[in-house]
Amino acid sequence: MDQESHSPLRPLPLLIFSSRWLQLPLYLGLIVAQCVYVFLFIKELVHLVTHAHNFGEQQIMLVVLGLIDVVMISNLLVMVIVGGYETFVSRLGLQGHPDQPEWLSHVNAGVLKVKLAMAIIGISSIHLLRTFIEASRIGMPTANVTGEGVMWQTIIHSVFILSALGIAVVDRMAQPKH
């Protein structure tokens, strides 16, 4: 081992390196946001159970898709919190822990970007599916969706897919060849 690996950092590099801890309140804030999503999930689940006898199949499907949406957003939050903290702030020290997520052992900024892009596409897919289900009511006074809204959501979803493909291709190109 060379001597430089154990020498203390000079003041400016130490300040720059230590600034990564400024992200800690951001990750703690995301944990609070996840608590809000847990509350929302429970509220919607109770609403579904208590009103199931009044709902039609389409209404039940829309509420269930809403629950799936909340779960997928919560999964996205976990990936950002755990993966971001591990990648950019400090190691979690979970080696050998039985609950360590499989993906965490090989997470880096590139893997995290691809996983986040795929999660966003999944969330967008749920929103688009809900829109398509509600599209049968276009033109009705109680409709929450318009033909133009369906078109724009489809375009935005397609852009998400193309962006994720672009991110994956660039990440693949940046990886060293074996």
N, C-alpha and C positions, 0 to 999 in steps of 0.2 A: 504494500500500500504506500502511496505517496503521501508526503507530509501535508499537501494542500487539502486533502479530503477531511482532515480533522481540524484545520485551522478555522478560527472564528471569522465570520463574514465582516467585511468592512461596514461602516454605518449605512451608506446608501444602499448597497445590495441587501443588507439585513432589513432595512425599511421596506424596500420593494418586495422582498420575499415574504415578509410578515404581513404585507397588505392583503394577502389572500384571505386572512381571517376576517376581513371586512365583509366577506360573503356569508359568514355565519348567520347574521341576523336575517339575511334573505332566505336561507334555507329554513330557519326557524319560522319565518313568516309563511313559507309554503306548508309547513307542518300545521300551522293554524288554519290555513286555507283547506287543507285536507280534512281537518276536524269539521269545518263548515260543510264539506261535501258529505261526510258521514251523517251529519244532522239532516241534510237534504235527502239523502238516500232513505233514512229511517222515516222521515216525514212522507215521502212519496210511497214507500212500501205500506205504511199504515193507511194512507189514502186509498191505495189499490185494494187492500184487504177489506177495509170497511165499506167500500163502495162497489165491490166486485159484482154484487147481485144487481146493481143498476147499470153496469157498463155492458156495452156490446163488445163483440170480439175485437173490433177495430180499436175501440177505446182502450181495452186491456193491452192490446199489442203496442199502442203508442206509449202507455205508461211503462210497460216492460222495457221498451226501447229507451225510454228516458232513464230507467234504472241502469241499463247496460251502459248508457252514455256516462252516467255518474261514475260507474265502476272503472270505465276506460280512462276517464279524466283522472281518477284517483291513482290508477296504475301509472299514468304519465307523471303525476306528481312524485310518486315513489321513485321512478327512474331518474327524474331530475334531482330530487333530494339526495338519494343514496349515491347515484352515479356521479352527480356533480360534486358533491362533497368529497367523495373518494378520489375523483380525478383532479380537482382544482384546489382543495383545501388541505386535507390530511387523510391518511389511511384510517380506515375504521377498525382494523385489527381483527377481522372476522375469520381469519384462516382457521380451518378445522371446525368452525361453528356449524352445527347441524342445520341451522336455518339460513345459512349464507346463500343468497340467490346465485344460481349457476352462472348467470351472465356477468356477475360482478367480478369474477376471477379474470376476465379478459376485457374489462371495460377500459376504454380510452376515449379521447374526445371524438374521434372518428366513429367508433362504434356507438357512442352515445347519440351522436347526430343522426345516424341511420335509424336507431331504435326510436328516437323521438319523432322522426319523420314518419315512420310506420305507425306509431301510435296516433299521430295527428290524422293520418289517412283513415285509420280505423274510426276515430271520432267523427271525422267528416262523413264517412260512409253511413254511420248511424243517423246523423242529421239528414243526409240525403234520402235515406230509406224512409225516415219519418215524413219528409216532404213528399216523396212519391206516394206514400199511403194517403196523405191528406190531399193530394192533387185531385182526387176524385170529387172533391168539394169545390173546385175552382168555379168561380162565378156565383156561388151561394153567398148570402149575406154574412154568414158566420165563418166563412173560410178564412184561415190564417195564412193562405198561400196564394200566389198569383202565378200565371204562366211565366211571366218575366222573372219572378223569384226562383222558380224551378230552373229556368235556363241559367241564371247567374250562379246558383248553388252548384249546378252541374259543371259549369266552366271553372269555378273556384276549386271544386274537388279534382277536376282534371289537372289543374295547375299544381295542386298538392302532389298528385301522383307523379307528374313530370319532374317536379322539384326533388322528390324523394329518389327517383331514378337517377337524376343528375348527381345528387349527394352520394349515392351508392357507387356510381361510376367513378367519381373523383376520388372517393375513399379507396376504392379498389386500385386505382392507378397510383395512388400515393403509397400503397403498401409495397415493401420490398419484395422482389421476386424470390421464391424459394429455390 
